[in-house]
Amino acid sequence: MALIITDDCINCDVCEPECPNGAISQGDEIYVIDPELCTECIGHHATSQCVEVCPVDCIQKDPKHKETEEQLLAKFKSITGKG
């Protein structure tokens, strides 16, 4: 699954620079995650870096974008050209 940032976001800006795929950006009111770029850090790190640094725990799995670990790894390979 891709991740999503909830309305609890306080716009602290710590998640955006942590995303190795550039999937996080400032939205109209809170930060947002592009599900086409989010791999939950699979291929880069053992854990989702944005979740690790978020001080208010507002980043969750997005039930609208269900993906297996294999699908996320394939997306990582497509985005990065590594594989």
C-alpha positions in Angstrom: 0.0 0.0 0.0 1.0 3.5 -0.5 1.0 5.8 2.5 -1.3 8.7 3.2 -1.0 11.8 5.5 -4.0 12.4 7.6 -5.5 15.8 8.7 -3.6 15.5 11.9 -0.5 16.8 10.0 1.0 19.9 11.6 3.1 20.9 8.5 6.4 20.5 10.3 8.2 19.6 7.1 10.3 16.7 8.5 8.8 14.1 6.3 9.3 15.6 2.9 13.1 15.5 2.8 13.1 11.9 4.1 11.3 10.5 1.1 13.8 8.9 -1.2 11.3 8.9 -4.1 10.1 12.5 -3.8 6.6 11.3 -3.2 5.8 13.9 -0.5 5.0 17.5 -1.3 3.1 20.4 0.3 -0.6 20.2 -0.5 -3.2 23.0 -0.2 -3.5 22.5 3.6 -1.2 19.6 4.6 1.6 17.6 3.1 0.4 14.9 0.6 1.9 11.7 -0.7 1.7 10.8 -4.4 0.7 7.1 -4.4 2.3 6.6 -7.8 5.7 7.4 -6.2 5.3 5.9 -2.7 6.9 2.5 -2.2 6.9 2.7 1.6 10.6 3.0 1.2 10.9 -0.6 0.0 14.1 -0.9 -2.0 15.6 2.0 0.0 15.1 1.3 3.7 13.8 -1.3 6.0 11.1 1.0 7.3 9.1 3.9 5.9 11.3 6.9 6.7 8.4 9.5 6.8 6.6 7.4 9.4 9.8 7.2 11.5 10.3 10.9 11.7 6.7 12.1 11.9 6.2 13.7 15.4 2.4 13.3 15.4 2.0 9.9 13.8 -0.2 11.1 11.0 1.1 8.9 8.3 -0.8 5.7 7.7 -1.3 3.0 5.0 -3.7 4.2 2.4 -6.6 1.7 2.0 -7.4 3.2 -1.4 -4.0 2.1 -2.8 -3.4 -1.6 -1.7 -0.2 -3.0 -3.0 1.8 -6.1 -2.1 5.5 -5.9 -1.1 6.3 -7.4 -4.5 4.3 -4.6 -6.3 6.0 -2.0 -4.2 9.4 -3.4 -5.1 8.5 -3.5 -8.8 7.4 0.2 -8.5 10.8 1.0 -6.8 12.6 -0.7 -9.7 10.5 1.3 -12.2 11.0 4.6 -10.5 14.8 4.2 -9.8 15.8 2.1 -12.8 17.5 -0.3 -10.3 16.7 -3.9 -10.5 
